[in-house]
């Protein structure tokens, strides 16, 4: 049974590797292809687009039915509106831990007098030194983490949903292809209308439940990715 599972697992890995190889062969001429522009509904949670106002504007009226105020507000507030997201991450973490532990135990026992029964012990046993045990344990550990990350990006996102409390669910997807290397950026999250600036922008620090994905696809990214066989051995090998 274990052999069958191993064969199936290797077959699945081989199939994935074959699919990947076919895709890479197709990308030899010109690198990876850009995704077509499409309706983001299948990828992003959103409500149906709002219907257009049914009441026509009066001939002598400056008020448009469906407007939120007399003066136009350029900030995003409805499903389908566009908002600019500024992604600026400058994280740094430095941790250092040292642990030292030592313990020594000693146990001694004798029976020089015990109602005269000590004389009944075998001659090979010494009543004055029946038990003499000792143990020592020492453990020393040290670890450190020194990490620094910097990301600075800007992209436009769509309002995909308006929550009952007025907060906006946004989602944006951007692709850029340079020299056969495809860069893919995805941003989703929840924004308060109060945090949107007059220039219709919002910072990453003001986006709740933010999900940022930034990756690449192409020759350079492929060289930096370990082969499926190497990844499989890294998972299965215990040493």
N, C-alpha and C positions, 0 to 999 in steps of 0.2 A: 504493500500500500504506500509506504514511504517512497519507494522507488518510482511508483506511478506519479505521485505528487511532484517529485523532483523533475520528472520528465515533462509534466504539464507546465511547471514553472519555467523550465528552460525553454519550452516551446513558446510560451507567452512572451518571454523576454526576446527570443529570436524574432517573433512576429513584430514586436514593437521596434526592434532594431531595423528590421527590413522596411517597415513603413517610414521610419526616420531616414533611412538610406535613400528610399525612392524620392522623398521630399527634397533631400539635399541634392540629388541628381538633377531634379527639375529646376533647382535654384542656381545651377552652375552658370547659366547665361543670365546675368543681371542681378543675381542675389534674390533675397526674399521679396515677395510681392506685397504691395500695400493692400490693406483690407478695403473693400468697396464702401462707399458712403451709404448707409442704410438707416432705417428706423431703429433707434436704440431701445425700443420697447421690449424686445425679447431678452436683452442683456440687463436692463435696469428696471427696478421696481417703480412703477408709475401708474397714475390714474389716466383715464382717457383725456384727450385734449379738450379744453373748454370750447363750447360752441360760440360762434361769432354773435355779436349783438343782433337781435331781431328787429329792434326798433330803429328806424332810420333817423339820422340827425336832421333836426329841423332846419329849414332853409335859412332862417334868421337867428339860429341858436349856435352859441359857441360850445355848448355842452354836448358831449358824445355819450350815448347810452353805454353803460358798462364801465365808464371811467371811475377811478377811485377818488380822484380829486379834480378840482378845476384846472390846476396846473399839472403838467405832465411830470411824472416821477420816473427817472431813467433806471431806477433800481429794479432788479428782478424780484417778482412777487407772485407770478402766476406760472402754471405749468406751460412749458415751452419757452419761457424767457431764458436769456443767456446771461451768465454771470462769470466774471473773471476770477480765477483762483490763483493766489500767489502761494507757491509751495517753497518754503524756505526752512530748511532743517540744518541745524548746526549742533549736533549732539556730541558730547564728550563724557566719557565715564572712565574713572580710574579707581580700582578697588585693589586692596592688598590685605590678605588674611594670613596669619601665622598661628598654628596650633601646636602646643607641646604638652604631652601628658606622660607621667611616669608613676609607677606604683610598685611597691615592694612588700611582699607578704612573708612572714616567718611563723612557723608553727613548731612548738616543742612539747613533748609529753614524756613523762617517766612514771614508773610505778615501783619505787623502792620498798614501800610497805603497803601491803593490802591484805590484812588479816592472815598474814603468813602464807598466802597463796602465791606470793611472788617466787617462793622457792620451788613451786611446781612447774615453773616455766622451763622450756627446753634449755639446755646448756648453751646453745648458740645464741640465745636472746639475752640481752643486757637490760635488767629492769630499770637502770638509771637512764637509759637512752632508748626508749621504745619507738618514739616518733620524732623525727627532726626533718621538717619540710620547709622549703623556701621557694618563692617564685618572684620573678621580676618582669615588669612589662614597661616598655617605653614606646611612645609613638610621637613622631614629629612630622608635621605637614605644613606646607606653605603654598600659597597660590596668589596670582595677581592677574588683573585684567586692565588693559590700557587700550581704549577704543575711541576713535574719532571719526565722525561721519559728517559730511557737508553736501547738501543737495539744494539747488536753487532752480526752480522752474516756474513757468507761468503758462496757464492754458485756460481756455474757455469751456465752461460746463453748462449743461442744460438743467433747468428746474424740472424734475420728473414727478414730483408729488408735493402737494401742500397738506401738511398735517392739520388735524383739528385745532391745535393751539396756535397755528399760524407759522410754525417752523417749516422750512423748505428742505426737501430731499433733493440733492443735486447729484449729477453724474456726468463725467466728461471723459472722452477718449481721444487721444492724439497720437498720430504716427508720423515719423519723420525718417526718410531714407537718404543716407549719405554714403556714397562709395560702396554700394552693395551691402551696407549695414543698416538694418531696420531698428529704430528706437521706438518703443511703445510705452505710452504713459496713460494710466487710468486713475481717476480720482472719483470717489464717492463719499457721501457723508450728509450730515444734517446741519443746516445753517439757520441762525436766528435772523429775522429781517432787521433787527436793531444793529446787528454787527456788519451789515452791508454798507459800505461807504457811499458817499455821494457820487463817486466815480464808478459805482457798480462793481466793486472788488471786495474780496474777502480773503483773509489770511488763513493758512492751515491751522494755526493755533486757535482759531475761532470755529472750527468745524468739528462737531461732535461725531463720534463713531466713524472717524475718517479712515478710509482705506486707500492707501497709495501704492500703486504698482508701477515700477519703472524697470524695464528690462530691454534686452537687445536680442536681435536675431540676425545671424549672418556669419561670415567667415571668421571674424575675430571671436565672436561669442561661441562658435562651434569649437574652436581650438581650445578655449578655456573650459569647456565642459568635459568631464571625464566620460569615457565610453560606458555603455550599459554593462559590459562585462566587469569593468573595474568597480562600478557602483554596486553590482550584485555581490562581488566578492567582499567588498567593504562591509556589506550588511551581514553576510553569512559567516564570514571567518571570525572566530572568537579571539584571535590574537592579532 
